[in-house]
Amino acid sequence: MPLDEDVHMDTISSGPKGRLPLHLPTRLIIIRSAEGLRSFINPGKVSRAVFGSIFAKKFVSSTLTITGAGRGLKFEVVNLDNLAQPPESVTTLGEWSVKCWVASDDDPTYMFGRIFPISPELTNDDILTGLTVLDDSPTKIVDAIRLPIHARDDGQTEANMAIRIKFQGPLPDRVSLQHAVYRVRPHTLPVLRCTRCFLFGHGNATCNMKVRCSNCSGFHVAEGCARPVSCLFCGGDHRPTYKQCPAYLQAEQVQQLQHEATCSMSDVKRQLRGIPPGTFRPRGPPAKRAALPYGPLSPAGLPRASPLPSRLPLPSHDPTVNIVQMAAVVSGGEPVADRAAAEAHSLPSPIDMTTDLTDSLTNLQTTCNRHWDTELTDALQYTSLGRRRHDTRHHWWTHSPSRALDTAVTRLRIGHTRLNSHLHKLGMTDDPHCPWCPTYLDTPEHLLLQCPRHHSHRTALLQSLYPLLLRRPTLADLLGGSPDPGLAFKILKHTRTFLQKSGQLHRI
């Protein structure tokens, strides 16, 4: 099974039919191979290993996903208090050595601050227990971690006396610890960058890209690379990890958005992923020119006064071919052979110099996919049900005997339809309005709830919903947004009838 994309595994969980229990918050668990190996490539072994761990019957099966081309896993747990031990204490999963942690909450109300100097003798638990927010601030302290150790010029290391604090709410001015008062300074998190593909906005545990060389940015490991250094982003003569690269400086500016009160870490990561790599062209190692003891021969067998160039004119990104010229044997009895050897220099080279465009094509495909994802996200943010229902997975109770009706309902639920308003956002049509209502946008809300063209069918739909005690249905109600699966199934049945009788399936 190819693992270039995330693999979703449908197994058994504590919820009925693998559905998420209602009204219970979930936390995302991330597991990564400790050695960075592609250990999780067998879905069967992965499923058995998870069920043999502390997460057995505690996780939502429909969220179990293999990430990073087999290097990691992620799934959701309904209640962390039901686990026998903290997820961070898990070091083995089946036969594999792993690292496990709970994904941090990306709520925009979380802010990061820094205080110093703090004695190295205090542990993180001691600091978290003793910290207190002053000035009657409503902000709560979520976590406290000592920053990484310092490396001195003499090669020795020393403990870092700065503490990073995670706050829920606005950044406070002061905190106290062991009868001492510290002023809180804003702390900027390091730029999230993958160490495998060197792109921004994700880590190597969830990376699905090919491994790149840290020397020339090519699609190979760095060991034994003989190409000149080249930047993946700007094409400059430096490594892709160079921190003065314009792309990295742009990423640092994006990271500063974390201090905005309305910007979450998810927004920061999304903008970091929007920094695309440049057009990468591998440059081969410089070839050595062979020393020519003789120039090309004339028809008479004598060296020419102005020798021909010994290097073929090729593009800069193609391999260099050197023509090694040999002196012909001059004798009175072989004038025909001498002339033929001399004329060979003026003939075009029959060598086929086909350029390898594999890296360029891969880069072009990656750039196009990232551009399309960005455009699609912007176009869907006002038409998708994502703002009405965060769980957009396709549930079993949305199935119908008619595939056309099932497809129409699914497209309306995710917002990716052929209605004019959505096509206009994607640049595929000039007019975003309804064909029968020139002043109203052609949206799912207008089609199901407002358009006078379908008034009679809508009246029949509303009358059929009266026994279900649904007097004023919303778009989310008509498309199965009710938390009760049984009620949602009945409402969807009437919605399909409306779509079928109104004859609008071809427009969805």
C-alpha positions in Angstrom: 0.0 0.0 0.0 1.5 3.4 -0.9 1.9 5.6 2.1 2.6 9.0 0.3 -0.7 10.2 1.8 -2.3 9.8 5.2 -4.0 6.4 5.6 -7.2 6.3 7.6 -7.9 3.1 9.4 -11.5 2.1 10.3 -11.3 -0.2 13.4 -13.5 -0.8 16.5 -13.8 1.8 19.3 -15.9 2.3 22.3 -18.5 4.4 20.5 -21.3 2.7 18.5 -20.4 2.2 14.8 -17.1 4.1 15.5 -19.0 7.4 15.8 -17.8 10.1 18.1 -19.7 10.3 21.4 -21.8 13.4 21.6 -21.0 16.4 23.7 -17.5 15.1 24.8 -14.4 17.0 24.0 -11.6 15.1 22.3 -7.8 15.5 22.3 -5.5 14.6 19.5 -2.7 12.0 20.4 0.4 12.0 18.2 2.8 9.0 18.1 6.1 9.1 16.2 8.8 6.5 15.7 11.7 7.3 18.1 14.2 6.4 15.4 12.3 8.2 12.6 11.8 4.9 10.8 8.8 3.9 8.6 7.6 1.5 11.2 3.8 2.0 10.8 3.4 0.7 7.3 1.2 -2.3 8.1 -2.3 -1.2 9.1 -3.1 -4.6 10.6 0.0 -4.5 12.9 -0.7 -0.9 13.8 -4.3 -1.6 14.7 -3.3 -4.5 17.0 -0.6 -2.5 18.6 -2.9 0.4 19.4 -5.5 -2.0 20.9 -2.8 -3.6 23.0 -1.8 -0.2 24.5 -3.3 2.0 27.1 -5.5 3.6 24.3 -7.5 0.3 23.8 -11.2 1.1 23.6 -10.5 4.7 24.6 -9.8 6.3 21.2 -12.2 7.2 18.3 -11.4 4.5 15.6 -12.4 6.7 12.7 -9.7 9.1 13.5 -6.8 6.6 13.6 -4.4 7.8 10.8 -1.0 6.8 9.6 1.1 9.9 8.9 4.6 10.8 7.6 4.7 7.9 5.1 4.6 5.4 8.0 6.7 7.3 10.5 3.8 8.4 12.8 0.3 7.9 14.0 -2.5 10.2 15.2 -5.9 9.6 16.7 -8.4 11.3 19.0 -9.2 10.3 22.6 -12.5 11.3 24.1 -11.3 11.7 27.7 -7.7 11.7 28.8 -8.7 11.0 32.4 -9.8 7.5 31.4 -6.3 6.5 30.4 -4.3 4.4 32.9 -1.2 6.6 32.6 -0.3 9.9 30.8 0.2 9.7 27.1 3.7 11.3 27.5 4.8 8.2 29.4 4.3 5.8 26.5 7.7 4.8 25.1 6.7 1.6 23.3 3.8 0.6 21.0 3.8 -3.0 20.2 7.4 -3.9 19.0 8.3 -0.3 18.2 10.1 2.4 20.3 8.0 5.6 20.0 7.5 9.1 21.4 3.9 10.0 22.3 2.4 13.4 23.2 -0.9 15.3 23.2 -1.2 17.9 20.5 -1.3 21.4 21.9 -4.6 23.3 21.7 -4.6 26.0 19.0 -7.1 28.2 20.7 -6.2 31.8 19.9 -6.6 32.7 23.6 -3.3 31.0 24.4 -0.3 33.3 24.7 3.4 32.5 25.4 5.6 34.5 27.8 9.1 34.3 29.2 10.6 35.0 32.6 14.2 34.9 33.8 16.4 34.3 35.7 15.1 31.1 37.4 17.4 28.9 39.4 18.4 25.7 37.5 17.7 23.7 40.6 13.9 24.1 40.2 12.2 21.5 38.0 9.4 22.3 35.6 6.8 20.8 38.1 8.2 23.0 40.9 7.9 26.1 38.7 4.4 25.3 37.5 3.2 24.7 41.0 4.7 27.9 42.5 3.8 30.4 39.7 1.1 32.9 40.4 -0.4 35.6 38.2 -0.4 39.1 39.8 -2.4 42.3 39.4 -5.7 40.5 39.6 -5.4 39.3 36.0 -7.9 36.7 34.9 -5.3 34.9 32.9 -4.5 31.3 33.8 -1.2 29.5 33.7 -1.4 26.3 31.6 2.2 25.1 31.4 5.8 26.1 32.2 8.9 24.7 30.5 12.6 25.5 30.9 14.1 26.5 27.5 16.9 24.4 26.0 20.4 24.4 27.4 23.0 26.9 26.2 26.2 25.9 24.4 29.2 28.1 25.3 32.1 29.0 23.0 34.4 26.6 24.9 32.1 23.6 24.1 30.6 23.3 27.6 26.9 23.5 28.2 25.0 25.3 30.9 21.4 25.2 32.1 19.1 27.8 30.6 17.7 30.2 33.3 14.7 31.3 31.1 11.3 29.7 31.5 8.6 29.7 28.8 5.1 30.0 30.2 1.9 29.2 28.4 -1.1 31.4 29.4 -4.8 31.1 28.7 -5.9 34.6 28.1 -4.1 37.9 27.6 -0.4 38.1 28.5 -0.1 39.3 32.1 2.4 41.9 33.2 3.9 40.2 36.2 4.0 36.7 37.9 5.5 35.6 41.2 7.6 32.6 42.0 9.0 31.8 45.5 8.4 35.3 46.9 10.1 36.9 43.8 8.3 39.0 41.2 9.1 38.6 37.5 8.1 40.7 34.6 6.6 38.7 31.7 8.0 39.3 28.3 6.5 38.0 25.0 8.0 34.8 23.8 8.1 33.9 20.1 8.0 30.2 19.3 10.6 28.9 16.9 9.5 28.6 13.2 7.9 25.2 12.6 10.0 23.6 9.8 10.3 20.0 8.6 13.8 18.5 8.8 13.0 16.1 6.0 11.8 18.3 3.2 12.7 21.7 4.8 9.3 23.2 4.1 7.6 25.4 6.7 4.4 24.8 8.6 4.7 21.1 9.5 7.1 18.6 11.3 8.8 15.5 10.1 6.3 13.3 12.0 3.5 14.4 9.6 5.6 14.9 6.5 4.5 13.2 3.3 7.0 14.8 1.0 10.2 13.2 -0.4 13.5 13.5 1.5 15.6 16.5 0.4 19.3 17.0 0.5 20.5 19.6 3.1 23.3 20.5 0.8 21.9 21.0 -2.7 18.1 20.6 -2.0 17.8 17.7 -4.4 15.5 14.7 -3.8 18.2 12.4 -2.1 20.0 12.1 1.2 22.8 14.5 1.9 25.5 11.9 2.5 27.9 11.7 -0.5 26.3 14.7 -2.3 28.8 16.3 -4.7 26.6 19.1 -6.1 27.2 22.7 -5.1 25.1 24.1 -2.3 21.7 25.5 -3.5 18.7 26.9 -1.7 15.4 25.3 -2.2 13.5 28.6 -1.9 15.5 31.4 -3.5 18.0 29.4 -5.5 20.9 31.1 -3.9 24.4 29.7 -3.2 23.6 28.6 0.4 22.0 25.7 2.1 18.2 25.5 2.5 18.6 25.8 6.3 20.4 29.2 6.0 18.7 31.6 8.4 19.4 34.7 6.4 17.5 33.3 3.4 14.6 35.6 2.4 12.2 32.7 2.8 13.3 32.1 6.4 13.1 35.8 7.2 9.6 35.8 5.8 8.7 32.8 8.0 10.0 34.7 11.0 7.7 37.6 10.2 4.8 35.2 9.9 5.7 33.6 13.3 5.3 37.0 14.9 1.6 36.8 14.2 1.2 34.4 17.2 1.2 37.5 19.4 -2.0 38.7 17.8 -5.1 38.1 20.0 -7.2 36.9 17.1 -4.6 34.7 15.4 -4.2 31.1 16.6 -1.3 28.8 16.0 -3.3 27.0 13.3 -3.5 30.3 11.4 0.3 30.7 11.8 1.0 27.2 10.5 -1.4 27.7 7.6 0.5 30.9 6.5 3.8 29.1 7.0 2.7 26.4 4.6 1.9 29.1 2.1 5.6 29.9 1.6 6.2 27.9 -1.6 9.6 26.7 -2.7 11.2 28.1 -5.8 11.8 26.3 -9.1 14.6 24.0 -8.2 17.2 23.1 -10.8 20.1 20.8 -9.7 23.5 21.9 -10.6 26.1 19.2 -11.3 29.6 19.3 -9.9 32.1 21.3 -12.0 33.7 19.1 -14.6 37.5 19.3 -15.2 38.6 20.2 -18.7 41.1 17.9 -20.3 44.4 19.4 -21.4 44.8 19.4 -25.2 48.3 18.8 -26.4 47.3 19.5 -30.0 44.7 21.5 -31.7 42.4 20.1 -34.4 44.2 19.1 -37.6 43.8 20.8 -41.0 43.0 18.8 -44.2 46.8 18.8 -44.8 47.4 17.2 -41.5 48.8 20.3 -39.7 47.4 22.0 -36.6 45.0 24.8 -37.2 45.9 28.4 -36.1 42.6 28.9 -34.3 41.4 25.8 -32.5 37.7 25.0 -32.1 36.2 25.3 -28.7 36.5 22.1 -26.7 33.2 22.5 -24.8 29.8 22.1 -26.4 27.4 25.1 -25.8 24.8 23.6 -23.4 22.4 25.2 -20.9 23.8 25.9 -17.5 21.7 23.2 -15.8 22.7 20.4 -18.3 25.7 18.1 -17.8 29.0 19.3 -19.4 30.5 17.2 -22.2 34.2 17.5 -22.9 35.5 16.6 -26.4 39.0 15.1 -26.0 40.9 15.8 -29.2 43.6 13.4 -30.4 46.2 14.1 -33.0 45.9 12.1 -36.2 48.8 10.2 -37.6 50.4 12.2 -40.5 51.9 10.2 -43.3 52.2 10.7 -47.0 50.3 7.5 -47.8 47.0 8.3 -45.9 45.8 11.8 -47.0 42.2 10.6 -47.3 42.1 9.3 -43.7 43.7 12.5 -42.5 41.1 14.7 -44.2 38.3 12.5 -42.9 39.6 12.8 -39.3 39.9 16.6 -39.7 36.4 17.0 -41.1 35.0 15.1 -38.1 35.5 18.2 -35.9 33.1 20.3 -37.9 30.3 17.7 -37.8 27.5 18.1 -35.2 27.7 15.8 -32.2 25.4 12.8 -32.5 25.1 12.5 -28.7 21.6 12.8 -27.4 21.7 15.3 -24.5 18.3 14.8 -22.9 17.8 16.9 -19.8 16.5 15.2 -16.7 13.5 17.2 -15.6 12.3 14.9 -12.7 13.1 17.4 -10.0 11.6 20.3 -11.9 8.4 18.4 -12.6 8.1 17.4 -9.0 8.6 20.9 -7.8 6.1 22.2 -10.3 3.5 19.7 -9.1 4.1 20.6 -5.5 3.8 24.3 -6.2 0.6 23.8 -8.2 -1.0 21.7 -5.5 -0.2 24.2 -2.8 -1.6 27.0 -4.9 -4.8 25.1 -5.5 -5.2 24.2 -1.8 -4.8 27.9 -0.9 -7.4 29.0 -3.5 -9.8 26.2 -2.6 -9.6 27.0 1.1 -10.4 30.7 0.5 -13.2 29.9 -1.8 -14.8 27.4 0.6 -14.6 29.4 3.8 -18.0 31.1 3.1 -19.8 28.2 1.4 -18.7 25.1 3.4 -20.6 23.7 6.3 -17.3 23.8 8.3 -18.5 26.9 10.1 -21.8 25.1 11.1 -20.4 21.6 11.8 -16.8 20.9 12.6 -17.0 17.2 12.0 -17.3 16.9 8.2 -16.7 13.1 8.0 -19.3 11.2 5.9 -21.5 9.2 8.3 -23.3 5.9 7.6 -26.7 7.4 8.0 -26.3 9.8 5.0 -26.4 6.9 2.6 -29.4 6.5 0.2 -30.3 4.0 -2.5 -29.7 6.7 -5.1 -26.1 7.6 -5.7 -27.0 10.8 -7.4 -28.9 12.0 -4.3 -26.2 10.9 -1.9 -23.6 12.7 -4.0 -25.7 15.9 -4.0 -26.2 15.8 -0.2 -22.4 15.3 0.3 -21.5 18.2 -2.0 -23.9 20.5 -0.2 -22.5 19.4 3.2 -18.9 20.2 2.2 -19.8 23.2 0.1 -18.0 22.0 -3.1 -20.9 22.3 -5.5 -21.5 23.6 -9.0 -23.7 26.5 -7.9 -22.8 29.8 -9.4 -21.6 31.4 -6.2 -19.0 28.7 -5.5 -17.9 28.6 -9.2 -17.5 32.4 -9.2 -15.1 32.2 -6.2 -13.0 29.7 -8.1 -12.9 31.9 -11.2 -15.0 29.4 -13.3 -18.0 31.7 -14.0 -18.6 35.5 -14.2 -22.0 35.7 -12.6 -22.4 34.4 -9.0 -26.2 35.1 -8.9 -29.1 32.7 -9.1 -30.4 32.0 -12.6 -33.9 33.0 -11.5 -33.1 35.7 -8.9 -30.6 38.2 -10.4 -30.1 40.0 -7.1 -29.4 36.9 -4.9 -26.3 34.8 -4.7 -26.6 31.2 -5.9 -25.8 29.5 -2.6 -27.1 26.3 -0.9 -29.1 28.5 1.5 -30.8 30.3 -1.3 -31.5 27.0 -3.2 -33.0 25.2 -0.2 -34.6 28.0 1.8 -35.3 31.1 -0.3 -35.5 30.7 -4.1 -39.2 31.4 -5.2 -38.6 29.1 -8.2 -39.0 26.1 -5.9 -41.7 27.6 -3.6 -44.2 24.7 -4.1 -41.6 22.0 -3.4 -40.3 24.0 -0.4 -43.8 24.2 1.0 -44.2 20.4 0.8 -40.8 20.0 2.5 -41.8 22.3 5.4 -45.1 20.5 5.8 -43.3 17.1 6.0 -41.0 18.5 8.7 -43.9 19.6 11.0 -44.3 16.1 12.6 -40.6 16.2 13.5 -41.2 19.5 15.5 -39.0 21.4 13.1 -40.8 24.7 12.3 -38.0 26.9 11.0 -35.2 24.6 9.7 -31.8 25.9 9.0 -29.4 24.8 6.2 -27.5 22.7 8.8 -30.7 21.0 9.9 -31.7 20.1 6.3 -28.3 18.6 5.6 -28.1 16.3 8.7 -26.6 18.7 11.2 -28.8 17.5 14.0 -26.9 15.8 16.9 -29.5 13.0 16.9 -28.6 10.5 14.1 -32.2 9.2 13.9 -33.7 12.7 13.5 -31.0 13.6 11.0 -31.7 10.6 8.9 -35.4 11.5 8.7 -34.7 15.1 7.8 -32.3 14.1 5.1 -34.9 11.8 3.6 -37.2 14.8 3.1 -34.3 16.9 1.8 -33.5 14.3 -0.9 -37.2 14.4 -1.9 -37.0 18.1 -2.4 -33.8 17.9 -4.5 -35.2 15.2 -6.6 -38.6 16.9 -7.3 -37.1 20.3 -7.9 -34.9 18.9 -10.7 -31.7 20.7 -9.4 -29.4 17.6 -9.0 -27.5 18.6 -12.2 -26.7 22.0 -10.7 -25.2 20.5 -7.5 
